[in-house]
Structures are given as C-alpha cells and as structure tokens.
C-alpha cells in the first residue's frame, strides 16, 4: 500500500487553476502452468506521480516515474506551466469547472502482497486435479493473473481519497479434438474477482464443480455441429449480453465518443431497445450487493454515481467526466479513470449491465421451436455505429423447446440498437464477468454483465 506523502503538497496548488495530484502504484502478477509445467512466473510494478491542471478550457499534464515529494513538486510545477502556456496560445476563455462537492473518500480495499510460492503451489494443485480427473484432454492450462491499482488523490476543488482496486483470477483452459474435423477445441472458465489471493483461493475445492461443468461442455462440443447460418431466434447467454452492453452499447454512450459522433448522439430520449431492456453503468453497488469491480471515487476526484443509459428501451443518458458533464449541462457520473500514473483520465465504463427481467431460462428455451442458446464468447468488437461482431465459443441448438446438440465456434453480428428492439424475453438472473480489460487507448479493468436475452440475430455457419 502506498504511504501518503502528497497531502502537504496541496499548499502548492495555484489559486487560479484547478488541480488534481495523483500518486499511483500498479502491480501485476502472472503464473502459467502448461501441461503441468511452470512456463510463466512474472511480477512487475510501476510507480509514479502525476498532476493535471485545468485553466480556461485547457489542460496541462505532467508525470514522473518516481513516487517522492520532489517528484510531486516537479509535476505540479510542470503541469501548471503547461496549462498556462496552452491558455496563452489557444485561449478558450472558459470559466473554471463547477465543483460538485469536496471531502475525503478513504481506502476501501486492502492490497495484500501475497507470497508468490503459495500462488504457484495452488496452480499446481489445480492442475493435478485436472490431469487426474480428465485424462481425455489433449491439453490443459492453468493461469493465475493479478493486477492492482493503488492511488492517492488530492484535488483543489473536488474529493480527495485513497483508491485501491485489487483483483485476481485463475483461468482454467481445456482442449480436446473435434470429431467433425479433428480440429482443436478450447474452452475456459474464470475464477476470482475483486480482492486479494487469500480472499478467493485460500482453498480450491470449491472450483471443482465448475471445472467439471466446463469439461462436460467441452465433451459436448467435441460431438458438436456447425450452426445453420442466417437470421435466427436465439437466447444470448449472460456473458454475451454483457459483452453487448459493453462493446456495442457502452462505448457509444461514453460522452467523449458521443461528442465524436457516435450513434447515441442523435438518439437521446428515443427508443433504442424493446421496453424490456434497461441498462446501467453501476459505480459500486448493484441491487444484489457490491458491484464486481467497485469504483467509489474517480481519477478527477468525483464521487462515482450510477449512470442510467437505457431505461425501458429509451436512451436516457451518457457516462461523463467533468468536462463532458459541463458541456451537456449535467452532473459528472465519476467515469474518469486512468490505468497508469502516466495516463490522463478518460471516460471509461465501470460495471455495465443489462438489468434482469421476469422470465426463467427454462421458459425461454421452451418458447423457441428452432433456434440457438449461445453461452460463451472469447472476443467481441463494435464501432461507434453500434455495429458489432462477437465470437461464440459455446452454444446449443434449440429444437421444439428443448436443448439439442452443441455447436462449434461461430459468430453473431448485428447493429445494437436494431437488435435490442427484437428482445422479447429477459431472464431473471444476471451473470457478471469482471476478468477482462477494456482497451480504449489505455487498459482498464471493467465489469460487465447481463441476463439471458431472447432476440433475433444474424448467426454465422461453417
């Protein structure tokens, strides 16, 4: 955990500019077992300090890869000079940004530097279970990943705080050969979440049932068939609806991308989905408890608030930082986040999800005469028109209201605001995924989730 050496530096803030001083340490770990062999054992850390200064509509920024009082002095001086220089050459004449309160937000997660040897032993024990239980696999991989952000923030006119974001995961990957063409098929399961190694992996036997289910799905896929291409009625699993919420909708409603011309701009207060669809970017708390990756304070010193994006099918709002909120005449939602000490905060998602409905998965399956239940994805991409394409790594046929054969890898495509209008059933449970990164200019841990959605979508075949 970072020691606070920055508090006294608030006395150096200039009266005629708005200032954010941030000290930050990122720690990353990775352990990889492939076929029982330790092939990866990596630990890295970055640490530094940055300052961001706003004056008359322009920002000055400076950072230094050193966390010290002298480094704080240097970046404050440089960022202030940069802002005043830019203002003198390209003055916008804008007033200071409105303050939405001041105060202190304390640390909410302890970052524990756990013993690397214990991590290796845990991964090895998990690999031993897999090889002992499933000798029919052609390959297996166990990966431990950990990344944490530890930030100390001081501002001139917003909230100060100690922000910590630890998370860790174990990936279990299994490979077998398809009977259709003898091609390798891989599926994986992810365990873990926000918090330290000890909070998730003190024991590992709790993971065994999920690993058993993973193996069952893989064996189903070994006997799988190719999907029939075309415009089909499908059930999107929670992981896919979460991917849709993030990639195909979430990026279009980040206010900086709205200003850049995203499809969400002209659609505010218009119907973009069926009235069964509500979508929220949660800050730290969901209706069922703490969000997967809680954010309490953003990197501009704004209290993080939920951003309601779609309400009963109507596009209601965007995700904002201070600058975009002022342009749209609303309060900031606390979506400004930076990955490393040397990064400036950008508008980023936190925990973006479609809200649950009232149908059960069993009712949804029974309602389809000929379609597909699409469960897992390994990638997804979308553009600012909302057009998307997602890879599907696991799914099943639905024939006469019952699950049929597993299907081999395929893709689904569409335009989000068109596809969401076809949603006519939403399941009553949300599936969260928090292990990934969003790649908007800089990495950022994000949570995404959703219930099962019954909709119409274009699915690929062989």
C-alpha positions in Angstrom: 0.0 0.0 0.0 1.2 3.5 -0.8 2.2 5.7 2.0 0.7 9.2 1.8 3.4 11.7 1.0 1.3 14.0 -1.0 -1.1 15.7 1.5 1.2 18.6 2.3 1.5 19.4 -1.5 -2.0 20.8 -1.6 -0.4 24.0 -0.3 1.4 24.3 -3.7 -1.8 24.3 -5.7 -2.2 27.7 -7.6 -5.4 29.7 -6.8 -6.1 30.4 -10.5 -6.2 26.8 -11.7 -8.0 23.6 -10.8 -5.6 20.8 -9.9 -5.5 17.0 -9.4 -2.4 15.4 -7.9 -2.2 11.6 -8.1 0.3 9.2 -6.8 -0.1 5.6 -8.1 1.4 2.1 -8.0 0.3 -0.7 -10.3 1.3 -4.3 -9.5 0.9 -7.2 -11.9 1.5 -10.9 -11.5 1.1 -13.9 -13.8 1.8 -17.6 -13.2 1.2 -20.1 -16.1 1.2 -23.9 -15.9 1.0 -25.6 -19.3 0.6 -29.4 -19.3 1.9 -29.4 -15.7 5.0 -27.4 -16.4 5.6 -23.9 -15.0 6.2 -21.8 -18.1 5.4 -18.4 -16.7 6.3 -16.7 -13.4 6.2 -12.9 -13.8 5.8 -10.0 -11.4 6.1 -6.3 -12.3 5.4 -3.0 -10.7 5.1 0.6 -11.9 5.0 3.6 -9.5 4.9 7.3 -10.1 3.1 10.6 -9.7 1.2 12.9 -12.0 -0.5 16.3 -11.9 -3.3 17.6 -14.1 -4.2 21.3 -14.2 -7.2 22.9 -15.8 -7.3 26.6 -16.8 -9.7 28.4 -19.1 -10.7 25.3 -21.0 -7.3 23.7 -21.5 -5.4 21.0 -19.5 -1.8 20.8 -18.6 -0.5 17.4 -17.6 2.8 16.1 -16.3 4.0 12.8 -14.8 7.2 11.3 -13.4 8.2 7.6 -12.8 9.1 8.3 -9.2 6.9 8.5 -6.1 8.5 11.1 -4.0 7.9 14.6 -2.6 10.4 16.1 -5.0 8.6 14.4 -7.9 5.3 15.8 -6.8 6.8 19.3 -6.7 8.2 18.8 -10.2 5.0 17.6 -11.8 2.8 20.2 -10.1 5.1 22.9 -11.4 5.3 21.5 -14.9 1.5 20.8 -15.3 0.7 24.3 -14.1 3.2 25.8 -16.6 1.8 23.7 -19.4 -1.7 24.8 -18.7 -0.8 28.5 -18.6 1.3 28.1 -21.7 -1.6 26.5 -23.7 -4.0 29.1 -22.4 -1.8 31.9 -23.6 -1.5 30.4 -27.1 -5.0 29.0 -27.6 -7.2 30.7 -25.1 -10.8 29.4 -24.9 -11.8 31.9 -22.2 -13.9 29.3 -20.4 -14.6 29.7 -16.7 -13.5 27.2 -14.1 -15.4 24.0 -14.0 -18.2 23.8 -11.4 -17.4 22.0 -8.2 -19.8 19.2 -7.1 -18.5 19.0 -3.6 -15.4 18.4 -1.6 -14.4 15.8 1.1 -12.4 12.7 1.6 -13.1 9.1 0.4 -11.0 6.6 2.3 -9.4 3.4 1.1 -11.9 0.6 0.6 -9.8 -2.4 -0.3 -6.5 -3.6 1.2 -3.9 -4.7 -1.3 -2.0 -7.7 0.2 1.4 -8.7 -1.2 0.8 -12.4 -1.1 3.6 -15.0 -1.3 4.4 -16.0 -4.9 5.3 -19.5 -3.9 1.8 -20.1 -2.5 0.3 -19.0 -5.8 2.5 -21.4 -7.7 1.6 -24.3 -5.3 -2.1 -23.5 -5.7 -2.0 -23.5 -9.5 0.0 -26.8 -9.4 -2.6 -28.4 -7.2 -5.4 -27.3 -9.5 -3.5 -28.7 -12.5 -3.0 -32.0 -10.6 -6.8 -32.3 -10.1 -7.5 -31.7 -13.8 -4.9 -34.2 -15.1 -6.0 -36.8 -12.5 -9.8 -36.4 -13.3 -9.8 -35.8 -17.0 -7.1 -37.9 -18.9 -9.0 -37.4 -22.1 -7.8 -33.8 -22.7 -5.3 -33.1 -25.3 -4.0 -30.0 -23.5 -4.7 -28.1 -20.3 -3.5 -24.7 -19.0 -3.9 -23.0 -15.6 -3.2 -19.3 -15.4 -3.1 -17.0 -12.4 -3.3 -13.3 -13.0 -3.4 -10.4 -10.6 -3.5 -6.7 -11.2 -3.9 -3.9 -8.6 -4.1 -0.2 -8.7 -3.3 1.8 -5.6 -3.9 5.6 -5.9 -3.7 8.6 -3.6 -5.6 11.6 -4.9 -5.6 15.3 -3.9 -7.7 17.9 -5.6 -8.2 21.6 -5.4 -12.0 21.6 -5.6 -13.2 18.0 -5.6 -12.8 15.0 -3.3 -9.5 13.6 -2.0 -9.1 9.9 -1.5 -7.1 6.7 -1.3 -8.3 4.5 -4.1 -7.5 0.8 -4.3 -8.5 -1.7 -6.9 -7.1 -5.2 -6.4 -8.3 -8.2 -8.3 -7.1 -11.7 -9.1 -8.2 -14.6 -11.2 -7.4 -18.2 -12.1 -8.2 -19.3 -15.7 -8.6 -23.0 -16.4 -8.3 -23.9 -20.0 -9.1 -27.3 -21.6 -8.5 -28.5 -25.1 -9.9 -31.6 -26.9 -10.3 -32.6 -30.6 -13.5 -32.2 -32.6 -15.0 -35.3 -34.1 -16.2 -33.3 -37.0 -12.8 -32.3 -38.4 -10.2 -33.3 -35.7 -9.6 -29.6 -35.0 -8.6 -28.5 -31.5 -11.4 -27.1 -29.4 -10.7 -24.9 -26.3 -13.0 -23.7 -23.6 -12.1 -21.9 -20.4 -13.5 -20.9 -17.0 -12.5 -18.0 -14.9 -12.5 -17.9 -11.1 -11.9 -14.9 -8.8 -12.7 -11.3 -8.8 -12.1 -8.1 -6.8 -9.9 -8.6 -3.8 -6.7 -10.5 -2.9 -5.5 -14.0 -3.5 -6.4 -15.1 0.0 -10.0 -13.9 -0.3 -10.6 -16.2 -3.3 -8.1 -19.0 -3.3 -7.5 -20.0 0.3 -8.9 -23.3 -0.8 -9.5 -24.6 -4.3 -12.0 -27.5 -3.9 -14.9 -25.0 -4.4 -13.8 -24.7 -8.0 -14.1 -28.4 -8.8 -17.9 -28.5 -9.7 -17.4 -25.6 -12.2 -14.4 -27.3 -13.7 -16.5 -30.5 -14.0 -19.2 -28.5 -15.9 -16.5 -27.0 -18.1 -15.3 -30.5 -19.1 -18.9 -31.5 -19.8 -19.4 -28.6 -22.1 -16.1 -29.4 -23.9 -17.1 -33.0 -24.4 -20.5 -31.8 -25.8 -18.6 -29.6 -28.2 -16.4 -32.5 -29.3 -19.6 -34.0 -30.7 -20.8 -30.6 -31.9 -22.1 -29.5 -35.3 -21.9 -26.3 -37.2 -24.7 -23.8 -36.8 -27.0 -23.1 -39.7 -26.2 -19.5 -40.9 -29.0 -16.9 -41.1 -31.2 -14.6 -39.2 -32.3 -16.7 -36.2 -34.2 -16.5 -32.9 -31.6 -17.1 -30.2 -31.1 -16.8 -26.5 -27.9 -14.8 -25.7 -26.3 -16.0 -22.5 -25.4 -13.6 -19.8 -21.8 -13.4 -20.9 -22.9 -12.4 -24.4 -25.4 -9.8 -23.2 -22.7 -8.4 -21.0 -20.4 -8.2 -24.0 -23.2 -6.4 -25.9 -23.7 -4.0 -23.1 -20.0 -3.1 -23.0 -18.9 -3.2 -26.6 -21.9 -2.4 -28.8 -23.8 0.0 -26.5 -21.4 1.1 -23.7 -18.8 2.7 -25.9 -21.4 4.6 -28.0 -22.7 6.3 -24.8 -19.4 7.4 -23.4 -19.8 11.2 -23.6 -16.5 11.9 -25.3 -17.4 9.4 -28.1 -20.9 10.9 -28.3 -19.2 14.2 -29.0 -17.0 12.4 -31.5 -20.1 11.4 -33.5 -21.4 8.1 -32.1 -24.8 6.8 -33.0 -26.0 7.6 -29.4 -25.8 11.3 -30.0 -29.0 11.8 -32.1 -30.9 9.1 -30.2 -31.1 10.6 -26.8 -34.6 10.2 -25.4 -35.5 8.0 -28.3 -36.3 4.3 -28.4 -33.2 2.1 -29.0 -34.4 -1.2 -27.5 -37.6 -3.0 -26.5 -39.3 -1.8 -23.3 -37.9 -4.9 -21.6 -34.3 -3.5 -21.8 -32.8 -1.3 -19.1 -29.0 -0.8 -18.9 -27.0 0.8 -16.2 -23.3 1.5 -15.7 -23.0 0.8 -11.9 -20.4 2.6 -9.9 -20.1 0.4 -6.8 -23.4 -1.1 -5.8 -26.0 -3.2 -7.7 -29.4 -4.3 -6.5 -27.9 -7.6 -5.3 -24.8 -6.1 -3.5 -21.4 -4.7 -4.2 -20.5 -4.4 -7.9 -17.9 -6.8 -9.3 -15.3 -4.0 -9.6 -16.5 -1.2 -7.3 -15.5 2.4 -8.1 -16.2 4.9 -5.3 -14.1 7.9 -6.5 -12.8 8.6 -10.0 -9.5 10.0 -11.0 -10.8 13.6 -11.2 -11.9 13.4 -7.6 -15.6 13.0 -8.4 -17.9 10.7 -6.4 -18.8 7.8 -8.6 -22.5 7.5 -9.3 -24.6 5.1 -11.4 -25.2 6.2 -15.0 -28.6 5.1 -16.3 -28.0 4.5 -20.0 -31.2 2.9 -21.3 -34.5 2.9 -19.3 -37.4 0.7 -20.5 -35.9 0.8 -24.0 -35.4 4.6 -24.2 -31.8 6.0 -24.3 -31.7 8.2 -21.2 -28.1 9.3 -20.7 -24.4 9.0 -21.1 -21.3 8.4 -18.9 -19.4 11.6 -18.1 -16.3 13.2 -16.8 -16.2 16.8 -15.5 -15.6 18.3 -18.9 -18.3 16.5 -20.8 -20.8 16.9 -18.0 -20.4 20.7 -18.2 -20.9 20.6 -22.0 -24.1 18.6 -21.6 -25.3 20.6 -18.6 -25.5 17.6 -16.2 -23.6 16.4 -13.2 -20.5 14.2 -13.8 -21.0 10.5 -13.1 -17.4 9.7 -11.9 -16.4 7.8 -15.1 -13.0 9.4 -15.5 -10.4 6.7 -14.9 -6.7 6.3 -15.7 -4.8 3.0 -15.9 -1.2 4.0 -15.0 0.3 7.0 -13.2 1.4 8.4 -16.6 -2.1 8.3 -18.1 -4.6 11.1 -18.2 -8.1 10.1 -17.1 -10.6 9.1 -19.8 -14.3 8.4 -19.7 -14.4 4.7 -19.0 -17.0 2.1 -18.1 -17.1 0.6 -14.6 -19.7 -2.2 -14.3 -22.1 -2.1 -17.3 -25.0 -4.4 -17.4 -28.5 -5.1 -18.7 -30.9 -5.5 -15.8 -32.8 -8.8 -15.2 -36.4 -9.4 -16.3 -39.0 -11.9 -15.1 -38.6 -15.0 -17.4 -36.8 -18.1 -16.4 -34.2 -19.6 -18.7 -36.3 -22.8 -18.9 -39.3 -20.7 -20.1 -37.2 -19.0 -22.7 -35.8 -22.3 -24.1 -39.3 -23.8 -24.2 -40.6 -20.8 -26.2 -38.3 -21.5 -29.2 -39.1 -24.0 -31.8 -35.9 -23.7 -33.9 -33.0 -21.6 -32.7 -29.9 -21.5 -30.6 -28.8 -20.9 -27.0 -25.4 -19.0 -27.2 -23.5 -19.2 -24.0 -19.8 -18.3 -24.1 -17.7 -15.7 -26.1 -14.0 -15.2 -26.4 -13.9 -11.8 -28.2 -16.1 -9.0 -29.4 -15.8 -5.8 -31.3 -18.0 -2.9 -32.3 -17.8 0.6 -33.8 -19.5 3.9 -33.0 -22.5 3.0 -35.2 -23.3 0.2 -32.8 -22.5 -2.5 -35.4 -20.9 -5.5 -33.7 -19.5 -8.9 -34.2 -18.9 -11.4 -31.4 -17.2 -14.8 -31.4 -19.3 -17.6 -29.9 -17.3 -20.5 -28.4 -20.1 -22.4 -26.8 -23.8 -22.9 -27.6 -26.5 -25.4 -28.2 -29.3 -26.0 -30.7 -32.8 -25.4 -29.6 -35.3 -27.8 -31.2 -39.0 -27.8 -30.3 -38.4 -26.1 -27.0 -35.5 -28.4 -25.9 -31.7 -28.1 -26.0 -30.1 -30.2 -28.7 -26.6 -30.7 -29.9 -23.7 -28.4 -29.1 -22.5 -26.1 -31.8 -18.9 -25.4 -33.0 -17.3 -21.9 -33.0 -19.3 -19.3 -34.8 -20.0 -15.6 -34.8 -23.0 -13.3 -34.4 -23.4 -9.9 -36.0 -25.8 -7.0 -35.9 -26.5 -3.4 -35.1 -27.1 -3.0 -31.4 -30.0 -0.5 -31.4 -31.8 -2.6 -34.0 -31.1 -6.0 -32.4 -32.2 -4.8 -28.9 -35.6 -3.8 -30.3 -36.2 -7.5 -31.0 -35.7 -8.6 -27.4 -39.0 -10.1 -26.2 -37.9 -12.1 -23.1 -35.3 -11.3 -20.4 -34.3 -13.8 -17.8 -34.4 -13.2 -14.1 -30.7 -13.6 -13.3 -27.6 -11.6 -14.1 -24.3 -13.2 -14.9 -21.3 -11.0 -14.2 -17.8 -11.1 -15.7 -15.0 -8.9 -14.3 -11.8 -10.5 -15.5 -11.3 -8.6 -18.7 -9.7 -5.3 -19.8 -11.2 -2.6 -21.9 -8.7 -1.3 -24.5 -9.9 2.3 -25.1 -6.5 4.0 -25.6 -5.3 2.6 -22.3 -6.1 -0.6 -20.4 -8.8 -0.5 -17.8 -10.4 -3.3 -15.6 -14.1 -3.4 -16.2 -17.1 -5.4 -15.1 -19.9 -6.4 -17.5 -23.0 -8.4 -17.1 -26.5 -9.3 -18.1 -29.3 -11.8 -18.1 -30.2 -14.1 -20.9 -31.9 -12.2 -23.8 -34.3 -13.8 -26.3 -33.9 -11.9 -29.6 -33.3 -12.2 -33.3 -29.7 -12.0 -34.6 -27.6 -13.0 -37.6 -25.5 -16.1 -36.8 -22.7 -17.5 -38.9 -22.4 -21.1 -40.1 -19.4 -23.1 -41.2 
